[in-house]
């Protein structure tokens, strides 16, 4: 889930690329009903077209390599890459492409399409932006924080074994969290 604001941005919006060294795309899901297992994706890219005068004219696009899933336990990661879950060989990428940005209350929401496991669904991704600021090297940077909870079964990730008490070994709800830093690149959108 990793290329962040790129749909129909206003002409003259500044182009930013997600900086993978300063970005984390993480998730958590219930295990055995009693704890949350956390993980992250290690390979992703993203572009933000940022209109500082009117953020609603910005856009985001993110691409994540499904096989880069990392929970810190290799046998579990192998299972998550398999046909039991992501089927990363058949569906190598998870993508988000915004269609519009809306101001809601004190924050913003990126509305767009999340595609995972061959299934595309519209989602609303609440986010906040900090910056832009100039880093010590003279480059402009933005910070973006976003989180969203989805039901994995809506995207065909339907592995589901029940325990004796009726709870699921792996919960359906997955909380996705994005903490991104993006660096302005040369050029603006046209």
N, C-alpha and C positions, 0 to 999 in steps of 0.2 A: 504494500500500500504506500507507494512512495514516489510520486511526481506531483507537486502540489498546486498551483493556481493557473490554469491556462485556457480557458474556453474563449468566449468572445470578449476579450478585454478591450478597453478603450484604446484608440490610437494614441501612441505616445506613452503608454504604460511602461514602466521600467521592468526589465527582465532580470529575474533572480534565479539562480540555480541552488538547489538544496546542497548543503555542504555535509557529505556523509560523515566526516570526522567530528562534527558537532551536532549530529542529529540522531535521535533514537525513535524507532517505530516499534512499540512494544504492545503486549497484550497480556491479559490474564483470564483464566477460565477455572471454574470450580472443578475439583478433583475429589471423588468419593463423598461429595456433599460437604466435606468438613474443612477443606483448605482451598486456596487459590494457587494454581501453578502459573508462573509468569514466564514469558519468553519475549523474543524480539526477532526482527529480521535484520540480517547483516548486509544485504545487497539491495540497493534501491536508488532511484534517481527521481528528480522532480523539478518542475519549473513553475515559478510564480510570476505572473504578469501583474505588477502592482501599480495601481493608480492611487498615489498619495492624496490627491485632491478629492477622490470619491472611491472609497474602497469597494463599493458595490459594482464598480466597473472593472474590478480585478478578476483574475481567474487562476486556476491551479490545475496541474496535472501531475500525478504520481504513478510510478511503476515500481513494483516490488517483485523480486525474484522469490518465488514460493519455496524453492529448494534451500534458500538461505535461512530458513527458520531455525531458531537456536533457543532451546530451553535449558541448555547446560547439561543435558543428559542425552548422550548420543543414541542409545537404543530408542528412546522416546522420539527423538528428532527423526530417526529413520522411519518410524511408524507414522509420524505426522506428514512426512514427504510421500508416503505410500498411498495406494488407492483407498486405504481406510479413511484418509482425511483429504489432504490437498491434491493428491495424485499429480505431483509436481512435474513428472515426465510428460503427462498429457496436457496439463494446464500450468505452464511454467511461470506465468505472471499473474499478479494481483494488481489491478489498476483502479485509480480514482480519477475521474475527469469532471471538473465542475461545469455546470451549465449556467449558473448564476450565483451571485453573492447577495445576501440580504442582511440589512441591519435589523437586529432584534434586541430590544432592550439596550443594555450597555455593550453588547457584543455583536458578533457577526455569525452568519451561518453560510457555509458553502453547500449549495444544493448541487447534486451531481450523481453520476453513475459509478457505483462500486461494482467491479467485475472480478469474480473469484470463482474458481472451479467451474468455469464455463457458464456461469450464471451472472447476468447483469441486472442490478436492482438500483432504484433511486434511493438515495439516503440524504439526510440532512446532517451535516458535520459542523457543530458549533466550534468556533475558534476565536482566538485573540491574537493580535499582532503587537509586537513591541518593536520600536525603531521606526524608521531606519536610523542607524548610527554609522559613523565612520570608524573603522577599526584602525589599529596602530599602523597598518600597512597602507592606509588611505582608501580602502575599499568600503563601499556601502554594504551594510548587512541588515537583515530583518530577522526577527524571531517570531515563530508561530507555535502556538500550543493549541492542541485540539484533542477531543476525546469523544468516543461514540461507543455505545453498546449495541451489538447486533446478535441475532440468533443464527448460529452457524448453520442450522438446518435450512434456513431460507436460501442458502447458497449451495445446497446439496452436500454439505459436510455432515452426513447423517449417521456416522458411526454412533451407536447408542446401545450400550449394554446396561441393563438395570441390575441393581444390587438387591439383596433379599429384602431390604427395607423399602424398596420401590424407587430409591434415588438413583440417579445416573452416575456411572463411573466418571464420565466426562460431561460437564454441564453444557447446556445449550447456549447460554448467554456468554458472549465473549466481549470483554471490554478492551477497546483499542485506544491506545494513547500515542500521540505524536508530539514530540518536542523537537522542533526543527530550527536550524539556523540556515539562512540562505544568503548567498553572496551575489551582488549585482554583477551582471555580465555586460559586455559591450553591446550597445544597441538597444533599441526600444521597439515595442510592437508597432506594426504599421496598420 
